[in-house]
Amino acid sequence: MDDELTWRPGRPVPMHEISFEMDAAGGPGGQHANRSATRVSLVWVPADSEAFSDREKERIQEHLKTRINQRGELRLRSSEERSAAGNRRHCLELLVSLLQQALTIR
């Protein structure tokens, strides 16, 4: 999983397409609150992805249009976990779930 994110068997997204930003999560948390960079934001541009056909990219963009900003970036943020690694994993799980929803033919 280090170099690709598999959202469906045999259908990976290269990890070089995904970037992460970390910052301090707000709110209560004891002595390390606001000093530990544990909140993670995942940034991915679906239109630039090598992993999907043009039709799939259109479906993803249509399904996620309320989550994609004007620069075409999908940004997912997590501060659910106490560690940056846990929040990174949570963001990746959310991306997988969103891709599966967007590309499931109903």
LUMBA-32311 format. One record per residue: residue number from 1; residue in one letter; chain; x, y, z of N, C-alpha, C in turn. Coordinates in nm, 3 decimals, m for minus. Example, Ala and Ser with C-alpha at 12.3 -4.5 7.8 and 13.67 -1.06 7.14 Angstrom:
<recs>
<rec vexdo="1" kolse="A" marmar="A" n_px="1.319" n_py="m0.569" n_pz="0.780" ca_px="1.230" ca_py="m0.450" ca_pz="0.780" c_px="1.320" c_py="m0.330" c_pz="0.780"/>
<rec vexdo="2" kolse="S" marmar="A" n_px="1.285" n_py="m0.225" n_pz="0.708" ca_px="1.367" ca_py="m0.106" ca_pz="0.714" c_px="1.290" c_py="0.003" c_pz="0.787"/>
</recs>
This chain:
<recs>
<rec vexdo="1" kolse="M" marmar="A" n_px="0.082" n_py="m0.119" n_pz="0.000" ca_px="0.000" ca_py="0.000" ca_pz="0.000" c_px="0.086" c_py="0.125" c_pz="0.000"/>
<rec vexdo="2" kolse="D" marmar="A" n_px="0.215" n_py="0.110" n_pz="0.010" ca_px="0.301" ca_py="0.227" ca_pz="0.016" c_px="0.305" c_py="0.306" c_pz="m0.114"/>
<rec vexdo="3" kolse="D" marmar="A" n_px="0.298" n_py="0.237" n_pz="m0.229" ca_px="0.310" ca_py="0.309" ca_pz="m0.355" c_px="0.179" c_py="0.316" c_pz="m0.433"/>
<rec vexdo="4" kolse="E" marmar="A" n_px="0.074" n_py="0.253" n_pz="m0.382" ca_px="m0.057" ca_py="0.262" ca_pz="m0.446" c_px="m0.168" c_py="0.237" c_pz="m0.345"/>
<rec vexdo="5" kolse="L" marmar="A" n_px="m0.284" n_py="0.293" n_pz="m0.377" ca_px="m0.403" ca_py="0.278" ca_pz="m0.294" c_px="m0.504" c_py="0.198" c_pz="m0.375"/>
<rec vexdo="6" kolse="T" marmar="A" n_px="m0.533" n_py="0.077" n_pz="m0.331" ca_px="m0.626" ca_py="m0.008" ca_pz="m0.403" c_px="m0.767" c_py="0.019" c_pz="m0.353"/>
<rec vexdo="7" kolse="W" marmar="A" n_px="m0.850" n_py="0.069" n_pz="m0.442" ca_px="m0.989" ca_py="0.100" ca_pz="m0.407" c_px="m1.083" c_py="m0.012" c_pz="m0.450"/>
<rec vexdo="8" kolse="R" marmar="A" n_px="m1.037" n_py="m0.096" n_pz="m0.541" ca_px="m1.110" ca_py="m0.214" ca_pz="m0.588" c_px="m1.002" c_py="m0.311" c_pz="m0.635"/>
<rec vexdo="9" kolse="P" marmar="A" n_px="m1.018" n_py="m0.442" n_pz="m0.614" ca_px="m0.913" ca_py="m0.536" ca_pz="m0.655" c_px="m0.867" c_py="m0.512" c_pz="m0.799"/>
<rec vexdo="10" kolse="G" marmar="A" n_px="m0.737" n_py="m0.495" n_pz="m0.815" ca_px="m0.679" ca_py="m0.471" ca_pz="m0.946" c_px="m0.691" c_py="m0.329" c_pz="m0.996"/>
<rec vexdo="11" kolse="R" marmar="A" n_px="m0.742" n_py="m0.238" n_pz="m0.915" ca_px="m0.764" ca_py="m0.099" ca_pz="m0.955" c_px="m0.699" c_py="m0.003" c_pz="m0.856"/>
<rec vexdo="12" kolse="P" marmar="A" n_px="m0.569" n_py="0.015" n_pz="m0.863" ca_px="m0.501" ca_py="0.105" ca_pz="m0.770" c_px="m0.496" c_py="0.250" c_pz="m0.818"/>
<rec vexdo="13" kolse="V" marmar="A" n_px="m0.481" n_py="0.341" n_pz="m0.722" ca_px="m0.450" ca_py="0.480" ca_pz="m0.749" c_px="m0.305" c_py="0.499" c_pz="m0.705"/>
<rec vexdo="14" kolse="P" marmar="A" n_px="m0.217" n_py="0.546" n_pz="m0.793" ca_px="m0.077" ca_py="0.567" ca_pz="m0.751" c_px="m0.068" c_py="0.668" c_pz="m0.637"/>
<rec vexdo="15" kolse="M" marmar="A" n_px="0.008" n_py="0.637" n_pz="m0.534" ca_px="0.020" ca_py="0.726" ca_pz="m0.419" c_px="0.088" c_py="0.858" c_pz="m0.454"/>
<rec vexdo="16" kolse="H" marmar="A" n_px="0.165" n_py="0.862" n_pz="m0.565" ca_px="0.228" ca_py="0.989" ca_pz="m0.600" c_px="0.125" c_py="1.094" c_pz="m0.644"/>
<rec vexdo="17" kolse="E" marmar="A" n_px="0.002" n_py="1.051" n_pz="m0.670" ca_px="m0.105" ca_py="1.145" ca_pz="m0.704" c_px="m0.169" c_py="1.209" c_pz="m0.581"/>
<rec vexdo="18" kolse="I" marmar="A" n_px="m0.143" n_py="1.153" n_pz="m0.465" ca_px="m0.207" ca_py="1.196" ca_pz="m0.341" c_px="m0.103" c_py="1.266" c_pz="m0.254"/>
<rec vexdo="19" kolse="S" marmar="A" n_px="m0.140" n_py="1.382" n_pz="m0.202" ca_px="m0.049" ca_py="1.449" ca_pz="m0.108" c_px="m0.121" c_py="1.469" c_pz="0.025"/>
<rec vexdo="20" kolse="F" marmar="A" n_px="m0.043" n_py="1.491" n_pz="0.128" ca_px="m0.096" ca_py="1.508" ca_pz="0.262" c_px="m0.039" c_py="1.635" c_pz="0.324"/>
<rec vexdo="21" kolse="E" marmar="A" n_px="m0.123" n_py="1.702" n_pz="0.400" ca_px="m0.081" ca_py="1.818" ca_pz="0.478" c_px="m0.117" c_py="1.790" c_pz="0.622"/>
<rec vexdo="22" kolse="M" marmar="A" n_px="m0.032" n_py="1.832" n_pz="0.714" ca_px="m0.058" ca_py="1.810" ca_pz="0.855" c_px="m0.053" c_py="1.942" c_pz="0.930"/>
<rec vexdo="23" kolse="D" marmar="A" n_px="m0.142" n_py="1.956" n_pz="1.027" ca_px="m0.139" ca_py="2.072" ca_pz="1.113" c_px="m0.194" c_py="2.034" c_pz="1.250"/>
<rec vexdo="24" kolse="A" marmar="A" n_px="m0.188" n_py="2.126" n_pz="1.341" ca_px="m0.233" ca_py="2.099" ca_pz="1.477" c_px="m0.385" c_py="2.098" c_pz="1.481"/>
<rec vexdo="25" kolse="A" marmar="A" n_px="m0.439" n_py="1.996" n_pz="1.541" ca_px="m0.584" ca_py="1.987" ca_pz="1.559" c_px="m0.623" c_py="2.072" c_pz="1.677"/>
<rec vexdo="26" kolse="G" marmar="A" n_px="m0.734" n_py="2.141" n_pz="1.665" ca_px="m0.781" ca_py="2.226" ca_pz="1.775" c_px="m0.860" c_py="2.148" c_pz="1.877"/>
<rec vexdo="27" kolse="G" marmar="A" n_px="m0.907" n_py="2.216" n_pz="1.977" ca_px="m0.991" ca_py="2.154" ca_pz="2.077" c_px="m0.913" c_py="2.097" c_pz="2.193"/>
<rec vexdo="28" kolse="P" marmar="A" n_px="m0.984" n_py="2.033" n_pz="2.287" ca_px="m0.918" ca_py="1.980" ca_pz="2.406" c_px="m0.825" c_py="1.865" c_pz="2.371"/>
<rec vexdo="29" kolse="G" marmar="A" n_px="m0.728" n_py="1.841" n_pz="2.456" ca_px="m0.638" ca_py="1.731" ca_pz="2.428" c_px="m0.521" c_py="1.724" c_pz="2.523"/>
<rec vexdo="30" kolse="G" marmar="A" n_px="m0.525" n_py="1.799" n_pz="2.629" ca_px="m0.418" ca_py="1.788" ca_pz="2.728" c_px="m0.299" c_py="1.873" c_pz="2.693"/>
<rec vexdo="31" kolse="Q" marmar="A" n_px="m0.185" n_py="1.836" n_pz="2.747" ca_px="m0.066" ca_py="1.920" ca_pz="2.735" c_px="m0.011" c_py="1.930" c_pz="2.594"/>
<rec vexdo="32" kolse="H" marmar="A" n_px="m0.045" n_py="1.836" n_pz="2.507" ca_px="0.007" ca_py="1.840" ca_pz="2.370" c_px="m0.090" c_py="1.904" c_pz="2.271"/>
<rec vexdo="33" kolse="A" marmar="A" n_px="m0.204" n_py="1.950" n_pz="2.319" ca_px="m0.303" ca_py="2.011" ca_pz="2.231" c_px="m0.243" c_py="2.133" c_pz="2.164"/>
<rec vexdo="34" kolse="N" marmar="A" n_px="m0.272" n_py="2.146" n_pz="2.035" ca_px="m0.226" ca_py="2.259" ca_pz="1.954" c_px="m0.074" c_py="2.264" c_pz="1.937"/>
<rec vexdo="35" kolse="R" marmar="A" n_px="m0.004" n_py="2.159" n_pz="1.977" ca_px="0.141" ca_py="2.154" ca_pz="1.955" c_px="0.180" c_py="2.036" c_pz="1.868"/>
<rec vexdo="36" kolse="S" marmar="A" n_px="0.099" n_py="1.935" n_pz="1.866" ca_px="0.128" ca_py="1.818" ca_pz="1.785" c_px="0.049" c_py="1.826" c_pz="1.655"/>
<rec vexdo="37" kolse="A" marmar="A" n_px="0.119" n_py="1.812" n_pz="1.544" ca_px="0.054" ca_py="1.817" ca_pz="1.413" c_px="m0.008" c_py="1.682" c_pz="1.384"/>
<rec vexdo="38" kolse="T" marmar="A" n_px="m0.134" n_py="1.665" n_pz="1.424" ca_px="m0.198" ca_py="1.535" ca_pz="1.407" c_px="m0.314" c_py="1.538" c_pz="1.309"/>
<rec vexdo="39" kolse="R" marmar="A" n_px="m0.371" n_py="1.656" n_pz="1.281" ca_px="m0.480" ca_py="1.664" ca_pz="1.183" c_px="m0.418" c_py="1.649" c_pz="1.045"/>
<rec vexdo="40" kolse="V" marmar="A" n_px="m0.480" n_py="1.568" n_pz="0.961" ca_px="m0.427" ca_py="1.539" ca_pz="0.828" c_px="m0.530" c_py="1.578" c_pz="0.723"/>
<rec vexdo="41" kolse="S" marmar="A" n_px="m0.481" n_py="1.642" n_pz="0.619" ca_px="m0.564" ca_py="1.672" ca_pz="0.502" c_px="m0.505" c_py="1.597" c_pz="0.383"/>
<rec vexdo="42" kolse="L" marmar="A" n_px="m0.590" n_py="1.522" n_pz="0.314" ca_px="m0.552" ca_py="1.452" ca_pz="0.192" c_px="m0.592" c_py="1.542" c_pz="0.076"/>
<rec vexdo="43" kolse="V" marmar="A" n_px="m0.505" n_py="1.555" n_pz="m0.022" ca_px="m0.534" ca_py="1.635" ca_pz="m0.141" c_px="m0.510" c_py="1.547" c_pz="m0.264"/>
<rec vexdo="44" kolse="W" marmar="A" n_px="m0.612" n_py="1.540" n_pz="m0.352" ca_px="m0.604" ca_py="1.460" ca_pz="m0.473" c_px="m0.681" c_py="1.531" c_pz="m0.584"/>
<rec vexdo="45" kolse="V" marmar="A" n_px="m0.627" n_py="1.531" n_pz="m0.704" ca_px="m0.692" ca_py="1.596" ca_pz="m0.819" c_px="m0.742" c_py="1.486" c_pz="m0.913"/>
<rec vexdo="46" kolse="P" marmar="A" n_px="m0.871" n_py="1.454" n_pz="m0.907" ca_px="m0.925" ca_py="1.345" ca_pz="m0.988" c_px="m0.901" c_py="1.362" c_pz="m1.138"/>
<rec vexdo="47" kolse="A" marmar="A" n_px="m0.912" n_py="1.484" n_pz="m1.190" ca_px="m0.896" ca_py="1.507" ca_pz="m1.334" c_px="m0.756" c_py="1.473" c_pz="m1.383"/>
<rec vexdo="48" kolse="D" marmar="A" n_px="m0.657" n_py="1.477" n_pz="m1.296" ca_px="m0.518" ca_py="1.448" ca_pz="m1.334" c_px="m0.478" c_py="1.303" c_pz="m1.310"/>
<rec vexdo="49" kolse="S" marmar="A" n_px="m0.569" n_py="1.221" n_pz="m1.263" ca_px="m0.535" ca_py="1.084" ca_pz="m1.226" c_px="m0.505" c_py="0.997" c_pz="m1.348"/>
<rec vexdo="50" kolse="E" marmar="A" n_px="m0.403" n_py="0.917" n_pz="m1.333" ca_px="m0.365" ca_py="0.818" ca_pz="m1.436" c_px="m0.443" c_py="0.688" c_pz="m1.419"/>
<rec vexdo="51" kolse="A" marmar="A" n_px="m0.514" n_py="0.675" n_pz="m1.308" ca_px="m0.576" ca_py="0.548" ca_pz="m1.272" c_px="m0.715" c_py="0.527" c_pz="m1.331"/>
<rec vexdo="52" kolse="F" marmar="A" n_px="m0.773" n_py="0.632" n_pz="m1.391" ca_px="m0.911" ca_py="0.623" ca_pz="m1.435" c_px="m0.926" c_py="0.667" c_pz="m1.580"/>
<rec vexdo="53" kolse="S" marmar="A" n_px="m1.027" n_py="0.610" n_pz="m1.646" ca_px="m1.060" ca_py="0.651" ca_pz="m1.782" c_px="m1.127" c_py="0.788" c_pz="m1.776"/>
<rec vexdo="54" kolse="D" marmar="A" n_px="m1.141" n_py="0.853" n_pz="m1.890" ca_px="m1.208" ca_py="0.983" ca_pz="m1.894" c_px="m1.351" c_py="0.972" c_pz="m1.841"/>
<rec vexdo="55" kolse="R" marmar="A" n_px="m1.421" n_py="0.866" n_pz="m1.877" ca_px="m1.559" ca_py="0.846" ca_pz="m1.829" c_px="m1.563" c_py="0.829" c_pz="m1.678"/>
<rec vexdo="56" kolse="E" marmar="A" n_px="m1.469" n_py="0.752" n_pz="m1.624" ca_px="m1.463" ca_py="0.733" ca_pz="m1.479" c_px="m1.433" c_py="0.866" c_pz="m1.409"/>
<rec vexdo="57" kolse="K" marmar="A" n_px="m1.343" n_py="0.943" n_pz="m1.464" ca_px="m1.312" ca_py="1.074" ca_pz="m1.406" c_px="m1.435" c_py="1.164" c_pz="m1.404"/>
<rec vexdo="58" kolse="E" marmar="A" n_px="m1.513" n_py="1.160" n_pz="m1.511" ca_px="m1.638" ca_py="1.239" ca_pz="m1.515" c_px="m1.734" c_py="1.194" c_pz="m1.405"/>
<rec vexdo="59" kolse="R" marmar="A" n_px="m1.747" n_py="1.063" n_pz="m1.387" ca_px="m1.836" ca_py="1.010" ca_pz="m1.282" c_px="m1.788" c_py="1.052" c_pz="m1.144"/>
<rec vexdo="60" kolse="I" marmar="A" n_px="m1.656" n_py="1.044" n_pz="m1.122" ca_px="m1.600" ca_py="1.084" ca_pz="m0.992" c_px="m1.626" c_py="1.231" c_pz="m0.967"/>
<rec vexdo="61" kolse="Q" marmar="A" n_px="m1.599" n_py="1.313" n_pz="m1.068" ca_px="m1.617" ca_py="1.457" ca_pz="m1.052" c_px="m1.764" c_py="1.494" c_pz="m1.031"/>
<rec vexdo="62" kolse="E" marmar="A" n_px="m1.852" n_py="1.427" n_pz="m1.099" ca_px="m1.995" ca_py="1.454" ca_pz="m1.081" c_px="m2.040" c_py="1.413" c_pz="m0.941"/>
<rec vexdo="63" kolse="H" marmar="A" n_px="m1.999" n_py="1.295" n_pz="m0.899" ca_px="m2.040" ca_py="1.243" ca_pz="m0.768" c_px="m1.981" c_py="1.327" c_pz="m0.654"/>
<rec vexdo="64" kolse="L" marmar="A" n_px="m1.861" n_py="1.380" n_pz="m0.673" ca_px="m1.792" ca_py="1.453" ca_pz="m0.566" c_px="m1.788" c_py="1.603" c_pz="m0.590"/>
<rec vexdo="65" kolse="K" marmar="A" n_px="m1.876" n_py="1.655" n_pz="m0.674" ca_px="m1.869" ca_py="1.797" ca_pz="m0.712" c_px="m1.880" c_py="1.891" c_pz="m0.593"/>
<rec vexdo="66" kolse="T" marmar="A" n_px="m1.949" n_py="1.851" n_pz="m0.488" ca_px="m1.959" ca_py="1.940" ca_pz="m0.372" c_px="m1.834" c_py="1.934" c_pz="m0.284"/>
<rec vexdo="67" kolse="R" marmar="A" n_px="m1.747" n_py="1.838" n_pz="m0.310" ca_px="m1.623" ca_py="1.823" ca_pz="m0.231" c_px="m1.499" c_py="1.870" c_pz="m0.307"/>
<rec vexdo="68" kolse="I" marmar="A" n_px="m1.513" n_py="1.896" n_pz="m0.436" ca_px="m1.398" ca_py="1.937" ca_pz="m0.519" c_px="m1.398" c_py="2.088" c_pz="m0.529"/>
<rec vexdo="69" kolse="N" marmar="A" n_px="m1.282" n_py="2.148" n_pz="m0.499" ca_px="m1.275" ca_py="2.295" ca_pz="m0.502" c_px="m1.252" c_py="2.347" c_pz="m0.644"/>
<rec vexdo="70" kolse="Q" marmar="A" n_px="m1.241" n_py="2.479" n_pz="m0.658" ca_px="m1.227" ca_py="2.540" ca_pz="m0.791" c_px="m1.097" c_py="2.505" c_pz="m0.860"/>
<rec vexdo="71" kolse="R" marmar="A" n_px="m0.998" n_py="2.462" n_pz="m0.784" ca_px="m0.870" ca_py="2.419" ca_pz="m0.844" c_px="m0.875" c_py="2.272" c_pz="m0.886"/>
<rec vexdo="72" kolse="G" marmar="A" n_px="m0.992" n_py="2.208" n_pz="m0.865" ca_px="m1.008" ca_py="2.068" ca_pz="m0.903" c_px="m0.958" c_py="1.971" c_pz="m0.798"/>
<rec vexdo="73" kolse="E" marmar="A" n_px="m0.930" n_py="2.020" n_pz="m0.679" ca_px="m0.876" ca_py="1.936" ca_pz="m0.572" c_px="m0.987" c_py="1.878" c_pz="m0.485"/>
<rec vexdo="74" kolse="L" marmar="A" n_px="m0.974" n_py="1.751" n_pz="m0.459" ca_px="m1.057" ca_py="1.687" ca_pz="m0.358" c_px="m0.976" c_py="1.693" c_pz="m0.230"/>
<rec vexdo="75" kolse="R" marmar="A" n_px="m1.030" n_py="1.754" n_pz="m0.126" ca_px="m0.962" ca_py="1.766" ca_pz="0.002" c_px="m1.043" c_py="1.693" c_pz="0.107"/>
<rec vexdo="76" kolse="L" marmar="A" n_px="m0.979" n_py="1.599" n_pz="0.174" ca_px="m1.042" ca_py="1.525" ca_pz="0.283" c_px="m0.960" c_py="1.550" c_pz="0.408"/>
<rec vexdo="77" kolse="R" marmar="A" n_px="m1.027" n_py="1.579" n_pz="0.519" ca_px="m0.957" ca_py="1.612" ca_pz="0.643" c_px="m1.001" c_py="1.518" c_pz="0.754"/>
<rec vexdo="78" kolse="S" marmar="A" n_px="m0.904" n_py="1.478" n_pz="0.836" ca_px="m0.936" ca_py="1.393" ca_pz="0.950" c_px="m0.858" c_py="1.436" c_pz="1.073"/>
<rec vexdo="79" kolse="S" marmar="A" n_px="m0.930" n_py="1.443" n_pz="1.183" ca_px="m0.868" ca_py="1.463" ca_pz="1.314" c_px="m0.933" c_py="1.367" c_pz="1.415"/>
<rec vexdo="80" kolse="E" marmar="A" n_px="m0.989" n_py="1.260" n_pz="1.360" ca_px="m1.061" ca_py="1.161" ca_pz="1.441" c_px="m0.967" c_py="1.083" c_pz="1.534"/>
<rec vexdo="81" kolse="E" marmar="A" n_px="m0.848" n_py="1.055" n_pz="1.484" ca_px="m0.752" ca_py="0.973" ca_pz="1.559" c_px="m0.655" c_py="1.062" c_pz="1.636"/>
<rec vexdo="82" kolse="R" marmar="A" n_px="m0.585" n_py="1.003" n_pz="1.731" ca_px="m0.490" ca_py="1.080" ca_pz="1.811" c_px="m0.355" c_py="1.094" c_pz="1.744"/>
<rec vexdo="83" kolse="S" marmar="A" n_px="m0.330" n_py="1.016" n_pz="1.639" ca_px="m0.201" ca_py="1.022" ca_pz="1.571" c_px="m0.218" c_py="1.067" c_pz="1.427"/>
<rec vexdo="84" kolse="A" marmar="A" n_px="m0.114" n_py="1.126" n_pz="1.372" ca_px="m0.115" ca_py="1.166" ca_pz="1.232" c_px="m0.128" c_py="1.042" c_pz="1.143"/>
<rec vexdo="85" kolse="A" marmar="A" n_px="m0.062" n_py="0.933" n_pz="1.180" ca_px="m0.070" ca_py="0.810" ca_pz="1.100" c_px="m0.212" c_py="0.757" c_pz="1.097"/>
<rec vexdo="86" kolse="G" marmar="A" n_px="m0.281" n_py="0.762" n_pz="1.211" ca_px="m0.419" ca_py="0.717" ca_pz="1.216" c_px="m0.510" c_py="0.805" c_pz="1.131"/>
<rec vexdo="87" kolse="N" marmar="A" n_px="m0.487" n_py="0.936" n_pz="1.134" ca_px="m0.568" ca_py="1.028" ca_pz="1.054" c_px="m0.537" c_py="1.014" c_pz="0.906"/>
<rec vexdo="88" kolse="R" marmar="A" n_px="m0.413" n_py="0.986" n_pz="0.872" ca_px="m0.376" ca_py="0.962" ca_pz="0.731" c_px="m0.450" c_py="0.838" c_pz="0.681"/>
<rec vexdo="89" kolse="R" marmar="A" n_px="m0.448" n_py="0.733" n_pz="0.761" ca_px="m0.519" ca_py="0.609" ca_pz="0.726" c_px="m0.669" c_py="0.635" c_pz="0.712"/>
<rec vexdo="90" kolse="H" marmar="A" n_px="m0.725" n_py="0.715" n_pz="0.802" ca_px="m0.867" ca_py="0.747" ca_pz="0.796" c_px="m0.900" c_py="0.822" c_pz="0.667"/>
<rec vexdo="91" kolse="C" marmar="A" n_px="m0.816" n_py="0.916" n_pz="0.626" ca_px="m0.839" ca_py="0.989" ca_pz="0.500" c_px="m0.834" c_py="0.895" c_pz="0.380"/>
<rec vexdo="92" kolse="L" marmar="A" n_px="m0.740" n_py="0.803" n_pz="0.380" ca_px="m0.730" ca_py="0.707" ca_pz="0.270" c_px="m0.852" c_py="0.616" c_pz="0.265"/>
<rec vexdo="93" kolse="E" marmar="A" n_px="m0.899" n_py="0.572" n_pz="0.381" ca_px="m1.020" ca_py="0.489" ca_pz="0.386" c_px="m1.141" c_py="0.566" c_pz="0.334"/>
<rec vexdo="94" kolse="L" marmar="A" n_px="m1.149" n_py="0.693" n_pz="0.368" ca_px="m1.259" ca_py="0.776" ca_pz="0.319" c_px="m1.251" c_py="0.791" c_pz="0.167"/>
<rec vexdo="95" kolse="L" marmar="A" n_px="m1.131" n_py="0.813" n_pz="0.114" ca_px="m1.115" ca_py="0.824" ca_pz="m0.031" c_px="m1.158" c_py="0.695" c_pz="m0.100"/>
<rec vexdo="96" kolse="V" marmar="A" n_px="m1.118" n_py="0.582" n_pz="m0.048" ca_px="m1.159" ca_py="0.453" ca_pz="m0.106" c_px="m1.311" c_py="0.442" c_pz="m0.107"/>
<rec vexdo="97" kolse="S" marmar="A" n_px="m1.374" n_py="0.475" n_pz="0.003" ca_px="m1.520" ca_py="0.469" ca_pz="0.013" c_px="m1.587" c_py="0.561" c_pz="m0.089"/>
<rec vexdo="98" kolse="L" marmar="A" n_px="m1.536" n_py="0.683" n_pz="m0.103" ca_px="m1.593" ca_py="0.778" ca_pz="m0.198" c_px="m1.577" c_py="0.730" c_pz="m0.343"/>
<rec vexdo="99" kolse="L" marmar="A" n_px="m1.461" n_py="0.672" n_pz="m0.374" ca_px="m1.438" ca_py="0.620" ca_pz="m0.509" c_px="m1.532" c_py="0.503" c_pz="m0.538"/>
<rec vexdo="100" kolse="Q" marmar="A" n_px="m1.548" n_py="0.416" n_pz="m0.442" ca_px="m1.638" ca_py="0.303" ca_pz="m0.461" c_px="m1.782" c_py="0.350" c_pz="m0.484"/>
<rec vexdo="101" kolse="Q" marmar="A" n_px="m1.826" n_py="0.450" n_pz="m0.409" ca_px="m1.961" ca_py="0.503" ca_pz="m0.426" c_px="m1.976" c_py="0.568" c_pz="m0.563"/>
<rec vexdo="102" kolse="A" marmar="A" n_px="m1.876" n_py="0.647" n_pz="m0.603" ca_px="m1.884" ca_py="0.721" ca_pz="m0.729" c_px="m1.884" c_py="0.628" c_pz="m0.849"/>
<rec vexdo="103" kolse="L" marmar="A" n_px="m1.816" n_py="0.518" n_pz="m0.840" ca_px="m1.799" ca_py="0.431" ca_pz="m0.956" c_px="m1.883" c_py="0.304" c_pz="m0.952"/>
<rec vexdo="104" kolse="T" marmar="A" n_px="m1.974" n_py="0.296" n_pz="m0.856" ca_px="m2.067" ca_py="0.184" ca_pz="m0.854" c_px="m2.183" c_py="0.217" c_pz="m0.946"/>
<rec vexdo="105" kolse="I" marmar="A" n_px="m2.204" n_py="0.131" n_pz="m1.043" ca_px="m2.313" ca_py="0.153" ca_pz="m1.138" c_px="m2.442" c_py="0.103" c_pz="m1.073"/>
<rec vexdo="106" kolse="R" marmar="A" n_px="m2.538" n_py="0.192" n_pz="m1.069" ca_px="m2.665" ca_py="0.160" ca_pz="m1.004" c_px="m2.769" c_py="0.123" c_pz="m1.105"/>
</recs>
